[in-house]
Amino acid sequence: MADNYLEKRYEETLGASRPKVKSIGHTVDDLLLRNRSHRAFLSSYKVSRAELERIVSVCSRIPSGCNRQALRFHLLTYNTGGRELLPLIKLGAALPQLHLPLPNTEPEAFIICCATVDEDRLIDIDLGIALQSMMLKAVEMGLNALTIGAFNAEKVQKTFSIALRPLMILAIGKGIDRIALTSISPEQNHSYYRENGIHYVPKIVAEKLILNHDA
Ligand SMILES: Cc1cc2nc3c(=O)[nH]c(=O)nc-3n(C[C@H](O)[C@H](O)[C@H](O)COP(=O)(O)O)c2cc1C
């Protein structure tokens, strides 16, 4: 017997217990692990506008300071100017010698995040929630994303005739980087690096993130 409202309604409407769907690879931990910053993408896979719209749709279900919901999104696909954005963004600043992205692996679809109000603390928090939610959605859809903060906002706004000031950009595509996480303590080097074709991302172990420990 269903013990929550939605399941009860389902039973009342359809007269049957909702079939139990086994979660396969979509636990939060699994999505978070797969949600790595890719800087190389499969050039033969062209992300569609419908896919970008599906990713943005998560923003109708996320928290928002004062519930202002002031974020707006300008979508670019390969066919609608995605490649024109490439000279205006910077990837992999910690690996300048690689000059990322490498030819034929460039991202070609983007979500340019803007706001209808001036940027403030709450907007920046909203932005972080929106970006991460969209990245997780992309991963769930079998795609990958990269948050891009290093870009020329003025030129981006002008090039694409966007009414609002761009705050952050998400690149979307089928990521092809081979990425692994490594565990570090807070005093160790945080910089990502590459070795034998693998992109390593150091992450601080969880126990070192907690300020107060049991006596
Ligand atoms: C606020 C923010 C801004 C970022 N800006 C850029 C950027 O401009 N270019 C870039 O290549 N990566 C950028 N990144 C990606 C980070 O470098 C990446 O998250 C970090 O190296 C950790 O890798 P991970 O996302 O796979 O955990 C940004 C990430 C965040 C959260």
The ligand as an SDF file (V2000), in Angstrom:
LIG
                    3D

 31 33  0  0  0  0  0  0  0  0999 V2000
   33.0150   29.3210  -10.8810 C   0  0  0  0  0  0  0  0  0  0  0  0
   33.8130   28.4500  -11.8460 C   0  0  0  0  0  0  0  0  0  0  0  0
   34.4670   29.0390  -12.9200 C   0  0  0  0  0  0  0  0  0  0  0  0
   35.1880   28.2510  -13.8080 C   0  0  0  0  0  0  0  0  0  0  0  0
   35.7720   28.8370  -14.9050 N   0  0  0  0  0  0  0  0  0  0  0  0
   36.4690   28.0580  -15.7750 C   0  0  0  0  0  0  0  0  0  0  0  0
   37.0250   28.6400  -16.9520 C   0  0  0  0  0  0  0  0  0  0  0  0
   36.8800   29.8190  -17.2300 O   0  0  0  0  0  0  0  0  0  0  0  0
   37.7220   27.8200  -17.7850 N   0  0  0  0  0  0  0  0  0  0  0  0
   37.9050   26.4870  -17.5260 C   0  0  0  0  0  0  0  0  0  0  0  0
   38.5560   25.7920  -18.3160 O   0  0  0  0  0  0  0  0  0  0  0  0
   37.3750   25.9040  -16.4160 N   0  0  0  0  0  0  0  0  0  0  0  0
   36.6520   26.6540  -15.5360 C   0  0  0  0  0  0  0  0  0  0  0  0
   36.0760   26.0880  -14.4500 N   0  0  0  0  0  0  0  0  0  0  0  0
   36.2180   24.6410  -14.2030 C   0  0  0  0  0  0  0  0  0  0  0  0
   37.1750   24.3560  -13.0370 C   0  0  0  0  0  0  0  0  0  0  0  0
   38.4940   24.5370  -13.4760 O   0  0  0  0  0  0  0  0  0  0  0  0
   36.9320   22.9160  -12.5430 C   0  0  0  0  0  0  0  0  0  0  0  0
   35.6740   22.8800  -11.8940 O   0  0  0  0  0  0  0  0  0  0  0  0
   38.0230   22.4380  -11.5970 C   0  0  0  0  0  0  0  0  0  0  0  0
   39.2410   22.3040  -12.2910 O   0  0  0  0  0  0  0  0  0  0  0  0
   37.6750   21.1050  -10.9400 C   0  0  0  0  0  0  0  0  0  0  0  0
   37.4150   20.1160  -11.9070 O   0  0  0  0  0  0  0  0  0  0  0  0
   36.0340   19.3330  -11.8510 P   0  0  0  0  0  0  0  0  0  0  0  0
   34.9520   20.3130  -12.2570 O   0  0  0  0  0  0  0  0  0  0  0  0
   36.1680   18.2120  -12.8290 O   0  0  0  0  0  0  0  0  0  0  0  0
   35.8310   18.8740  -10.4390 O   0  0  0  0  0  0  0  0  0  0  0  0
   35.3060   26.8560  -13.5870 C   0  0  0  0  0  0  0  0  0  0  0  0
   34.6090   26.2660  -12.5220 C   0  0  0  0  0  0  0  0  0  0  0  0
   33.8680   27.0480  -11.6770 C   0  0  0  0  0  0  0  0  0  0  0  0
   33.0910   26.3780  -10.5560 C   0  0  0  0  0  0  0  0  0  0  0  0
  1  2  1  0
  2  3  1  0
  2 30  2  0
  3  4  2  0
  4  5  1  0
  4 28  1  0
  5  6  2  0
  6  7  1  0
  6 13  1  0
  7  8  2  0
  7  9  1  0
  9 10  1  0
 10 11  2  0
 10 12  1  0
 12 13  2  0
 13 14  1  0
 14 15  1  0
 14 28  1  0
 15 16  1  0
 16 17  1  0
 16 18  1  0
 18 19  1  0
 18 20  1  0
 20 21  1  0
 20 22  1  0
 22 23  1  0
 23 24  1  0
 24 25  2  0
 24 26  1  0
 24 27  1  0
 28 29  2  0
 29 30  1  0
 30 31  1  0
M  END
$$$$
